[in-house]
Amino acid sequence: MKIKLQVFTPKGKVFEREGDLVNFRTVEGAMGVLPRRAPIITHLAVSEVEVVDGEDREKLGVSGGFLYCDGERVVVLTSKVSER
C-alpha cells in the first residue's frame, strides 16, 4: 500500500505523488508518515517535504503551512512551493 501526497497553494493543486513514506518538519520537529497512520493535523515549519518511493526521493520546499494525514493521503496547504 502507498500513501498519496498532495500539495496545494492558493493557486490550486501543484503536486501529487504516491510513495512509501512522507517526511516533513513541523514547528515541533521532524516527522515521517507511513500508510495507515493515525490521523494527524500539524503546523509545518519552513522546510522541505519529501516523498520516498523505494529508492526514489523527491523533495519540495514549502513556506510553512499545514499538513493533514488520514492514513491514506497527506495533504499540505502552503503559500509557496519550490522544487529541490
Helices and strands as residue ranges (DSSP letters): E 3-9, E 12-19, E 21-26, E 29-33, E 40-53, E 56-69, E 73-77, E 81-83
